[in-house]
Amino acid sequence: MVVEIESLSSGGDGVARLPDGRVVFVEGGVPGDRVSLELVLERKRFVRARIETVLDPGPGRIEARCPHFGTCGGCLWQHVSYDVQLEAKRRAVIDALERIGGVSVAGELQIVPSPSPYAYRGRARFVECEGGVGYRVRGGEGARAVEVCPVLVPSAERALAERGERVREAGNAPTRRTREWVVTTGSDGTSIVTPAGARKKARGDATTASSVLVEVAGASLRVSGESFVQGNLLLWDTLVEAVLEACLVGGRGPGTRFVELHAGVGFFTVPLARAGLFGVAIESASSALADLRENLAQSEVHRSVEVVAGRAEARRDLARRFAGADLALVDPPRTGLEKPVRSALAESGPPRLVYLSCDPGTLARDLADLTSAGYALTTACAFDLFPQTPHVETLVTLERDPDPR
Ligand SMILES: C[S@@+](CC[C@H](N)C(=O)[O-])C[C@H]1O[C@@H](n2cnc3c(N)ncnc32)[C@H](O)[C@@H]1O
């Protein structure tokens, strides 16, 4: 069966139509490719397929840079030119907002590219496996060792090679439970490697330093190995500036009261407090909370922000806190806002809401609820934090009349 690939799906596959009208998701397909297919899965309304032969390559098909491309689960799009990747992500955001969220973006949705489509990533998770450390295998079980990873910044890539060397020297015990490591890179290019998740016992093997310094918008932030930090080091300043601008629009400035959920180490909290705003920052992870408190104190803005520990959706006082604020800032994980958070925003959310999302699907689901509660989408912009992958970050602002009666 021969088809022409029309677009890229939000999951990374090429998308085409079969003669019977069904959509076919083609692994590795690039828009404009004419390919013959090998079917993998058939359903009533869609089909999954692999490429048997690329008969005519599309204009965006390029050579992948990494020798591990194809088996490594990290990058799905190294064979797609960067301009085609950006357009696919822009379309994915627009489609999700329109189809799932029922909202449309006024004007052209802009996507901010990564300053470099390689050597941008300061944070990654390595999995111990036979032959060293690597990443999960694409679409399969287990992990495969890698020696290079061109999306990492140079010091993180060196850390990957060194960790692999240490694992090989120690010898892999086949019965040992999989161990994972996280590399975190600071603004000075120093990378630290710390054990991931609960396996803290491995700390003895970690690099001596357990935190790095991240300099953004004039603030200096401590980030411990266990705390979240935005993955694309080259877009740190751009992201903070965009979030600050979104929060401060309409003459908001010193004295503005905010409620921030998912505050992390204070990546946005500290710059907001330094701009004269005051408010509440809610965060659930203990490591991020310790960094957040330290970062607020170091910047001498700890009196401006009340730090609240725990899961946002579990707080009974959330609606009351929203009611007393001018502005809410949320930056949830991929799962989006929990139902109780959406309900509290619907009940007594502040006039302005700034939402940073790493998943257009859950963002759109949440926007459907929020617009039903009277919020209107005022701006939207996408950021390409993860070139060579289908992931896309979206920043939206919403407003509603503080007193509709
Ligand atoms: C996408 S990160 C953003 C962190 C921070 N805004 C930044 O830019 O660095 C999400 C953060 O939310 C925290 N988090 C996850 N689930 C949460 C919840 N239910 N309530 C509060 N915080 C949560 C995570 O620990 C993490 O620090």
The ligand as an SDF file (V2000), in Angstrom:
LIG
                    3D

 27 29  0  0  0  0  0  0  0  0999 V2000
    6.5780   21.4760   35.4630 C   0  0  0  0  0  0  0  0  0  0  0  0
    7.3140   21.6200   37.0510 S   0  0  0  0  0  0  0  0  0  0  0  0
    7.4020   23.3710   37.1830 C   0  0  0  0  0  0  0  0  0  0  0  0
    8.2380   23.9360   38.2860 C   0  0  0  0  0  0  0  0  0  0  0  0
    8.5620   25.4270   38.1960 C   0  0  0  0  0  0  0  0  0  0  0  0
    7.3990   26.2180   37.8840 N   0  0  0  0  0  0  0  0  0  0  0  0
    9.6690   25.6660   37.2000 C   0  0  0  0  0  0  0  0  0  0  0  0
    9.4070   26.2570   36.1490 O   0  0  0  0  0  0  0  0  0  0  0  0
   10.8010   25.2700   37.4670 O   0  0  0  0  0  0  0  0  0  0  0  0
    6.0090   21.1560   38.0820 C   0  0  0  0  0  0  0  0  0  0  0  0
    6.2700   21.2950   39.5500 C   0  0  0  0  0  0  0  0  0  0  0  0
    5.0510   20.9840   40.2300 O   0  0  0  0  0  0  0  0  0  0  0  0
    5.3080   20.1810   41.3350 C   0  0  0  0  0  0  0  0  0  0  0  0
    4.0700   19.4330   41.5170 N   0  0  0  0  0  0  0  0  0  0  0  0
    3.6730   18.2860   40.9290 C   0  0  0  0  0  0  0  0  0  0  0  0
    2.4410   17.9270   41.3060 N   0  0  0  0  0  0  0  0  0  0  0  0
    2.0380   18.8910   42.1800 C   0  0  0  0  0  0  0  0  0  0  0  0
    0.8370   19.0920   42.9310 C   0  0  0  0  0  0  0  0  0  0  0  0
   -0.1640   18.2320   42.8340 N   0  0  0  0  0  0  0  0  0  0  0  0
    0.7580   20.1750   43.7220 N   0  0  0  0  0  0  0  0  0  0  0  0
    1.7850   21.0540   43.8210 C   0  0  0  0  0  0  0  0  0  0  0  0
    2.9430   20.9140   43.1410 N   0  0  0  0  0  0  0  0  0  0  0  0
    3.0660   19.8520   42.3380 C   0  0  0  0  0  0  0  0  0  0  0  0
    6.5130   19.3620   40.9440 C   0  0  0  0  0  0  0  0  0  0  0  0
    7.2130   18.9110   42.0850 O   0  0  0  0  0  0  0  0  0  0  0  0
    7.3120   20.3630   40.1130 C   0  0  0  0  0  0  0  0  0  0  0  0
    8.2070   21.0850   40.9120 O   0  0  0  0  0  0  0  0  0  0  0  0
  1  2  1  0
  2  3  1  0
  2 10  1  0
  3  4  1  0
  4  5  1  0
  5  6  1  0
  5  7  1  0
  7  8  2  0
  7  9  1  0
 10 11  1  0
 11 12  1  0
 11 26  1  0
 12 13  1  0
 13 14  1  0
 13 24  1  0
 14 15  1  0
 14 23  1  0
 15 16  2  0
 16 17  1  0
 17 18  1  0
 17 23  2  0
 18 19  1  0
 18 20  2  0
 20 21  1  0
 21 22  2  0
 22 23  1  0
 24 25  1  0
 24 26  1  0
 26 27  1  0
M  CHG  2   2   1   9  -1
M  END
$$$$
